[in-house]
Every structure is written in structure tokens, then in C-alpha cells.
């Protein structure tokens, strides 16, 4: 069950967990992403993950809109999740909500906001070493293939204020 998997990451002090089709599951601990599995996530495992976390109307929303956010909880723990299905890009992020502070570590994953808006301007910001450059590189590669007229700019956030 997904509860067992997520609880295993809590025991390792995970703040976030990422499931990505074709990649190994990774979790974030102290601002560092650590690969946890020895094998990449398969399509059947992706479908199982959706079945365990999403209700039928949420699955329909995900299929039509390409993204969904929600809350997954068991008797002990609560996670805020976001799923994205866009072309070959299938990702799920889970952010642990600490019972002590009742806060999660990500309010809006940058990839979700960027992929949700398939046209227009993508503004990506965050703390140092939070994966912005990697995300921009992925977006630029995708934009070159699918929308060559769009432009990406990577800047120091202090310049924008």
C-alpha cells in the first residue's frame, strides 16, 4: 500500500517524495534529493499509485486537465500530493505535512505550475539548490521540441525585486 511506502520515507526524515515514470523514486531530505529505489517506476506501478490515491472523479480530472492536487492521509500522517500527466511526463509529488507544525514543505511545486500553463510565461522561483536550473533545462528542452517560439530566462531573483 502507498501508506507503507510513504511511511517508510517518513522514517528516513523525508520532506517530499517524487514518483516519476521511467525514473527511480526519490525523496527530499534536508534540501537534497536522494534516489531511493533500485528500479525505475513502471507504468503499472504508476497506475497503481493513481488507483490508491485518487478517486474516480479525480482520475477523470487528471486525464482531461493534465494535473490534480489533493490531500492523502491515513490514521497517522497527511501528505499533500500533486499528479501531472502531460505527454510522456508522468509525475507525482507528495509533500509531508508535519503534525507538529501542520505545514508542508512545498506549497506549489514549480513543475506543476509550469506544466499546467502550456503557453505563456513560466516564472520559476525558489531557494538556492531547489532544482530550478534542472526544471528550466527540462522546460527549455521541451519548448525547443514543441514550442520553438517560446523563450526561457534564468535570472538571479534579487534582480526581479
N, C-alpha and C positions, 0 to 999 in steps of 0.2 A: 504494500500500500504506500501511497505517496506520503502519508503521515510518518511512516517509519524512515523513509528516505530523508525527509526534511528534518526530522528529529535527530537523525544521525549527524547532519550538518550543524545543528544547534550545539551538539556535544563538542564539536570542533570549533566552537565560537564563531560560526558563520553569521554574517550580517545579511548577505544576499546569496542567492543560488541562481545560476543560469543554466537552462537546458536549451540546447541548440542542435537542430537536426544536422547530423553529419559531423558533429564535434563532441568532444568529451565534456561531460558535465563539469562545471567549475563553480567555486564558491568564493566569496569575498570575505577575507579576514584581515582586519587592520589595514584597509586600503590596498590590499594585494589580492589579485585573483589567483587561485590555486586550482589546478586541474585535479579532479577527484577520481574520475573513472579511468579504467584502462582501455575501454572501448567507446567508440562514438555512439551517440544516440541514434537509434534506428527509427524508421517510420512507424513500425508497430509500437515501439515504446512511446513515440510522440503521441500517437492516437490513444494509447492507454493513459498518458498523462492528461490529455484533454478530457477523457471519459471520467477520470477520477476527480477532476477539479471543476469542470463546467457542467452546468445544467443544459438541457436540450436547447432552450431559447438562447443561451449564451453561445452555444456552438454555432447556431444559425447566424447570430450577430457577428461572430468571428469570421465565418465563411463569407458573409456579404460585405462587411466593413473592413476586414483585414486586421482588426485589433480589438482587444477587450481588456478591461481591468476589473478586478474584483477582490474579494477577501476570501481566503481559505483558512478555516480554523478547525481544530479538533478540541478535545477536552482540556489540553494543556497550553497549546500555542496557537498564535494567529500569524498569518502571513498575508501580505498584500501582493497580488500577482498581476502580471500583465502578459498576455499572449499576443504574438504578432504572426500572421501568416500573410506574406506578401511575396509572390512569385516563388522562388526556391528558398526564400528566407523564412524559416520557421523557428521562432524563439519564444521562450517563456522565462520570465524573471519572477523570482519570489523574494520579497523583502521581509525579513523577520520583524515583527512588532514586539518589542520588549515589554513584558508585563510590568516591569518596574517603572518605566517611563511612558508607556503606551505610545511610543513613537517608532516609526520605521525608519530605515536608513536611506531609502530613496522615496521621494515624493512623486516624481515623474521621470521614469527612465528616459534618458536622452534619445535612445534609439527609437522608442515608441513615438515620441513627438515628431521625430524626423521622418519616420516611415509612414506615419499617419497622414502627413501632408505630402502627397506625392508630387505636388507642384509648389512653386513659390519659394520663399526664402526659408532656409533652415538655420536657426540660431542655436548653437550648442555652447553651453557654458557649464562650468563645474570647477571643483577643486583641482589642484595640481595632481597629476598622475591618476586621474579618474577615468581615463580611457577616451578622452575627447579626440586626440590625434588618431587613434585607431578607428573610431567611429567616422571621423571625417574622411580618412583614407577609404573606408568601405563605401561611404556615400559617393565620393568622387569616382571610384571605380564603377559604381552602379550608374551614376549620372552620365559618365562617358559612354556607357553602353546604351542607355535608354533615353537620356535627355541631354544630348550634347550641347544644347543651348544654355543650360544652367551652369552657374559658376559657384565654386565654394571658396571661402576665405577663412583662413585660420589666423586669429589675432590674439594679442595679449588682452585679457578682459579689462585691464585698467585703462586701455585706450578707449574703450567703449563708454566709460563713465564720465 
